[in-house]
Amino acid sequence: MSRKYGSDAEKCGVVDSISECVFSDPVFSSKSGHTFSRSTLVQNNMNDPVFRERLTDDMVIPNRNKAGEVEQYLDRRLKDDISTLERSNLRDHDSCTKLLSLVAMVA
């Protein structure tokens, strides 16, 4: 699922520079030294988006550190959003819509 967020995600370093979405299954390309979402590489036919050269399986390494950063970011974001919703008491349409999107994101 693509998760587009604002500049706070970019500041936290959890955004894939190609898809402009929060990393999903972040992997490190040993060819370029950059981290991408695995889906970004798949969409690019396993070519490194920087050098546009084919990557072999051994050149694509799971980036567990980045995955941890993404998880922390999403947890913090979820807690902040839930706190905001609790303060709003879900009295308006926008709050209900936001709650539904949070539930979908966690599911």
N, C-alpha and C positions, 0 to 999 in steps of 0.2 A: 504494500500500500504506500503510495507516495504521501508524504506529509510535508506540505509547504508551510513554512513559518517565516516570521519576520526577521529583522536584523538581529534580534537577541540570539537566535540560533546561530547566525553567522558569527557573531562575536564569540560565542562559546566554541566555535570550531567544529560544529556537528553537521555542517551542510556540505553535501556533495557539490563540487564546483561545476559539474556538468549538468546534472539534473536539477540543481538548485532546490533539492529536497533534503530533509534530514536523512542522514545515512541509514540505509537498511542493509544489514549484512555487509559491513565495511570490510574491504580487502585492500591490501597494499600491493601495488604494482612494483616489482623489483626493477622493471625496465625504466620507469620514470621517477620512482620514488614518491609517487603520490598515492593517496588513498581515495578510493571510489566505492560506491555501492556496487555490489556484485551485479545487480540488475543493469547498471550503467554499462558495465563491460559486456554483458550479454547483448544489450541493445546495440553495442558497437561491434558485434561479431567477434568478441574476445580480442579486439584490438585496443592497445593502450591509447586513450584519447589524446594524450600529449604527443607521442611519437607516431601514432597511427600505424603501429606495427603489431603483428599478431603476438599474443601472449600464450605461452604454454602453461599447463596446470601448475608446474613448479615455480612459475613466475608470479602467481597470484596467491598471496598469503593472507589468511584471516588476520585482521587488525583488531585483536581483542582489547587493546587499550582504548581504541576509538569506540568500540562497541560499548565499553563501560562508560565512557563519557556521554554517549548517546542515551544510555539507560538512565544515568543520573540527570541529564537534562530533561528527559521526558517525565521522570518521576517528579522533579521540581516543578515543571510546567503543569503537570496534572494537579499537584497539591495546590499550587497558586490558583489554578482555574476553579478547583472545587471550593477553595476558601472564598473566592469572589462570588461564586454561585450561592454559597451559604449566606453570605451577607445580603444578597439580593432577594433571598427567600423564594426564588423561582416564581416571582409574580408577573414576570413579563415574558413575552414570546421569545425574545432573544436569549434569555437565560435558559429557557427550556430547550431551545435549539442547541445552545452550547453544551448543555448537559448530555443531550443525545449524541453529539459529536464526540464528547469525551468517552462515553460508553462504547461507541464504535471503535475509537482509537485503542482502548484497552482490550477489547474483545479479540 
